[in-house]
Amino acid sequence: MIHFLTSLPGHFVWWSAALVLAAAEVLAPGYFLLWIGLGAAAMGALVMVLPDLGVLAQSISFTTLAFLSCAIYWYWLRPAMRRGERHDATLNRRGASLVGQRLVLTEAIREGRGRVRVGDSVWLATGPDLPAGTEVDVINVEGVLLDVRPASAAMDVSAEP
């Protein structure tokens, strides 16, 4: 077995190490194993170009390439990825994203309760009695209940009823 491993070309060993590190990244995500694997892949390319590179030189080169690839991620790529992130406070709260939208009543509001169409679904609505088909503005959300007012009413959306 040892003879088999020592007879393999150096670049094959480094690329195998790169694959193992990439697979380990899938099992334990955190980005660093991926970048160290990228250093191993670069080392494989270097050994392919310079096949007589000694073990000590390979070790030093791999360490340098691994640190370099991690530094590139940490100082340049990671901040760039964070700048591109979307910070939406209503991402997992669909109802909250409806405040301020204009919708149409599908069922008249009678005695304070009715229904309004939101995309391909129907939500419960509260507000003054209004006929079906009336355009309304969503002014508040409590759970799955939308508080609505007629769209023609000039109200401050931030004001509490």
N, C-alpha and C positions, 0 to 999 in steps of 0.2 A: 504494500500500500504506500509506504513512504517512497519507494522507488517511482511509483506512478506519479505521486505529487511532485517529486523533484524533477521528473522528466517533462512536466507540463511547461509550455512557454510562459514566461513571466507575466506577459500581458493578460493571459487567460486567467491566471490566479488573481490579479488585481480586478479584472472585470467580474469574476465570480464573487469577490469580496464586495464589490459595488452592488451586485444583485442581492446578496445576503443582507447588506445594510439597508437597502431600499425595502426589502421584505420586512425587516425588523421595524422599519418606520411605520409600516401599515399596522403592525401589531401594537406598537407603542408610539402613537403619534406625538410629535413635538418639534418636528422639522430638523433637529440636529443630526439624526442618523441619515436623513436624506442628503444633507450637505456633506457629511463625512463620506457617504457613498459616492457623491459627485467627485470628491477628492480622490477616492479610489479609482473611479473611472478615468479621471484625468491621468492618474498614475499609470493605469493600463496603457493609455495612449502614449505616454512618455516612454514606458518600457518597450513598447512596440517600435518606437523610433530609435531608442538607444538600448538594444538588447543586452549589451555587456555591462549595464549599470549594476554596480555591486549592491549587496544587501543593505549595507549601512547607508549608502547614497539613496537607495530606494526608501528606506525607513525615514530618513531626514526629509526627503522630497515629499513623501506621503503626508508626514506630519505638517509640513509647510502648506501643502495644497489643501489639507483638511481644515486647518486654521483659517487659511485665506478664504475658502468657500464659505465657512461659517461666518466670518467677518463680513463678507459681501452681503450675505443674507441679513445679518443682525443690524448693520449700519446703513445699508442702502435699500435693500429689497423690502424688508419688514416695515420700515416707516412709509415707504411708498404704498405698500398694500394697505396700511392703516389709514392713510389719507384717502384712499379710494373706498373705504367702508362706508356703507350707508347706515346712519344712526337714525332710525325711525322709531320714535317713542310709541307709535301705535301699531308696530309690526305684528304683534300677536294679539292685538285687541281690535278686532275688525269694527266693532261698534263705535269705538272712540274715533276711528278714522272717518266715520260718517257725519260727525258734527260739522255743520256748515253746508252740507250738500242739499241740493234741491231734489226732491223725490215726488212721486205721484201716489195718491191714495188708491189702493185697489179695493178697499172696503171702507165705507163711510165711517167716520168717527161718531159714535153715538154713546152718550153718557160717559164721554171721556176716553173711550177705547175704539180702535180701528186697526186697519192693516195697511202697510205701505210696501211697495215693491222696491227691492234693493237688488239690482242685477237680475239673477235668475231665481231669487228667493223672496219670500214674503216675511216681513218682520211685524211684530206688534207695535202699535203706535198709540201714544196718549196725546191729548190736546183738546182744544175746543171742538165742539160738534161741527163737522164739515162733510159735504157730500163726496162720494167716490169720484175719482178723476181730478180732484183738486191738487194743485201743486203745493207742496209744503216744504219748509226748511227744517232740518234737524237742528235743534238747539241744545239738546242734552241726551245722554245715553245712560241708562241704569240697567246693567246686565244686558238683556236682550230686548229691552223696552226702549223705544225711541220716543223722546219728547219732541213734538213737532208743533209748528205754528204755520198759519197760512203764508205762502210765499209773498203775497202782496203786502203783508204787514211789515212796516219798517221798524223792526225791533233790533236792539243790540243783542247779538248772539251771546256775548259774554255775560249779559244780565241774567240773573236768576229770576224765574217767574214767581 
